[in-house]
Amino acid sequence: MEASILEQILSDPSALLVFALIGFAAQLIDGALGMAFGQISSTILISIGVPPAAASAGVHTAETSTTAVSGNSHVAHRNVDWRLFLRIVIPGVIGGVLGAYVLTQISADTARPVVLAYLTTLGLYLFYRGVMHRHTEKRPRIVSPLGLVGGFLDAAGGGGWGAIVTSNLLVQGSNPRKTIGTVNTAEFFLTVTISATFIAALGWEAFTIATTGLLIGGVLAAPFGAFIAKRVNPDTLLTFVGAVLTVTSIYALYRALT
């Protein structure tokens, strides 16, 4: 498989550069706002003809490295709430294993439009709260179920951990910077588990030039996201989270329904 990837790169190095740029942009957004790497990357891969299971497997394989770098950066910048981390990481891993298994067995197309419509509504609400400065911070109550659902949908849909977990925690009043850093750090453990599940079910076929490019670009961008999240005003972060969540969800919903 390594020789095959090397041959692809040598025959068309521009393709590696394109996917590296996509990975860089997606991870910069993900690291700063706590979501979108999987959504952006999976949407692009599927749009060029990659099967959903292979796309999700490839993206999560790349994310094992990007989330490691991103998580370490958030820890270094003290963006992590460790109590919140422990409450989401274990349910997230369990949900991720279940979602990866389901995707390798059946299609998740039926549930996807419903989830995307929900995320679009959530994105609009978060955008409104950020613009109107109506975010009152308090410790969220519903946490573990979010981890379970977020992990499942992330694996089954090729992305969604940040969209589900980050957005719902913010709706409950969680601090934007701490939420983004904590969710990103927990995502490392989720992606490692999901990738291992996919590899066990599909083999290494999903590790392609696209995966390599996303990995390279994502790793290069990962340290910058934590820096941005630490320094941007909470209301501004909330506004951007709402905008990115709305745009990506509407686009994905459109593709799911056409």
N, C-alpha and C positions, 0 to 999 in steps of 0.2 A: 504493500500500500504506500510506503514512503517513497519508493521509486516512482510509482504512478503519479503521486502528487508532484514530485520533482520534475517529471516529464511535462506535466501540465504547466508548471511555472515557466520552464525553459521555452516551451512552445508558444506561450502567450503571457509574458510577464505583466502586460497591462491589466489583465484580469485580476491578478493578485493585488495590484495597486488600487483598482476600483473597490474591491472588497475590503481592503485595508482602510480606505477612506470612509467607507460605510461604517465599518467597525469603530473607527475613531470618533465619528460624529455621534453614532448611537451610544457609545459608552460615555462620551462627554455629557450628553443629556442625562443618561442613566445615573451617573455618579453624582451629578449636581441636583437632580430632581427625584431620584429614587425609583425610576421606571423608564421603560421604553427600549432598552437594548434588545430584548427578545422580540418585542412587538415589531420594531423597525426591521430587524435582521430577518426574522421569519417571514414577514410580509414580502420582502424583496426576494428571498429565496423561492418562496412558493410562486410568486409572480413570474419567475423565469423558468418554472416547470419542475422544481424540486418537490417530490412527494411530501405531504405534511409531516409524516413520522421522521423521514430523513432530514427535513429542514429543522425540526425541533431537536433531533439528536445532534446535528451539526452545530447549531447555535449553543446548546448547552455544553457541548464539548469545548467550544471556544470560551464560554463563560467561566469554566473552571479556573482559567488563568486570569481573566479580566476581573472576576469578583474577588479573587485572592488579593490582587494588587489594590483594587478599590477598597476592600474591607480593611486592609492594613493602613491605607491612607486615612480612612475615616477614624480608625482607632487612634492614629497619631495626632489627628486634629481634635480628638475628644468629642466626636460626633455620635458616640454610641451610648445608649442607655442599656446597661447590661441586664437589668431586671426585665426590661421589655424583650431583649434579645432571647433570654431563656424561655420566655413564654411563647415565642413564635417559631423558634428554630426546630424543635422536635416535631410539633404538628406539621410544620412545613415539609420536613423530610418525609414523613409518613405519607402526606398527600402527594408529594412528588413521585414517590415510588408507585403509588396507585395510578396516578395520571399517566405515567410513562407506560405502564403495563396496559392500561386501557387503550391508549393510542396505538399500540402495536397490535391490538386485537380487533378494534372497531373504529369507526369514524366518529369524530367529535363534532361534526358539522352541524348536527341538530341543535346542540346547546350553545354553539358559538354566537349566533345572532342575538340570543337572549342576553348573554353575558356582555356582549359588546354594547347593546342598547343600554344596559344598566351602567356600564362604565362611562358612556357618553353623558348620561344624566348626572352622574357623580362628578365628572369633569367640569360640567357647566356650573354645578353648585359650588365646587371648590374655587373656580375662577371668580364667581360672584363674591364669595367670602373674602378672597384676597383683595379684589378691587375695592370692596366696600369696607375693608379693615374690620371685619366682624369675626375674627378668629380668636376665641377665648380659650386659653390653654388650660387643660386639665388632664389627669391621667385616664387613659382609655380603659373601659371595662371589658369590652368584647375583644379578646386578643387571640387566644388559642384557636378558636374556630376559623378566624381569618387566616391563620397560618396553614391550617389543614386545607381549606378551600383554595387559597392562593397557590399552594404547592401543587395541588391537583390540576388546577386550570393552567398553571405555568407549563407543566409537562405535557398535558393533553392538547394545549393550544399553541405551543411553541413560544409562549411568553405570557406574562400577566401577573407574575409574583408581585412586582412593585405596584402595578396598576391596582390590583385588588387590595393588597396589604397596606401599602403606603397611603392610598387615597382614603380607605376606610378608617385608618388610625387618625388621619388628619381631620376627618369629619367628626370624630369623637373628641377632638380638641388637643391631640398630641402635639408636642413641640415639633415644628417642621424640620429643623436641622437635626435634632436627635432621632426623629422618625426616619428620615432619609438615610442617615448613617447606620442606624441599627438594622433596617431592612436590607440595605446593601451588604452589610457584614454577614447577616444570617444567610443571604443568598448563596454565598460560597458553598456552604454545607449542603444546600438544596441542589445546586448544580452538579456537584460531585456525585451525589446519590442518583440524580436523574440520568446523568451521563453513563454511570455504571450500569443502570437498568437498561438503557437503550443499547449499549454495547453488548450486554448479555443477550438481548433479544434480536438485535439486527447485525451484530458484528461491527467491523470497522469501516463498512462501506460508506457511512455518512461523513467520514473524515475526508473532505475534499479540499480543492484549492480555495473554495469559498470559505470553508471553516478556517483554513490557515490565514487567509486575509483578514477575516473578522477578528481572529485571535491577535494578530500583530497590531492592527489598528486599535483594538480595544485595550490592550495592555499599555500602549503608548499614551492613551487618553485617560486611563483610570486615575492616576494621581491628581489630575486637575479638577475632577468632579468634586472631591472632598474639600478641596481648597475653596471652590466656589460656594458650596453649600454652607461652609463655616462663616463666610463673610457677607452673604446676601441677606437683606432684611427678610424676616419671616413672612410678612404679607406678600412681598415680591416673590418669594419662593412658592408660596401657595398659589399665587396667580399663574406662574409659569407651569406649575404642576397641573393645574386645572386646564390650561390651554393645551399642553402637550397631550394630556389624557384625552381631551375632547377630540382633537384633530386626529390622533392615531386611531382612536376607537371608531370615529365616523368613517374614516377611510377603510378600515378593516371590515366594518359593518357593510359598507357599500360593496366591497369585494365578495363578502359572504353571501349577499343577497342577489348578486348578478351572475 
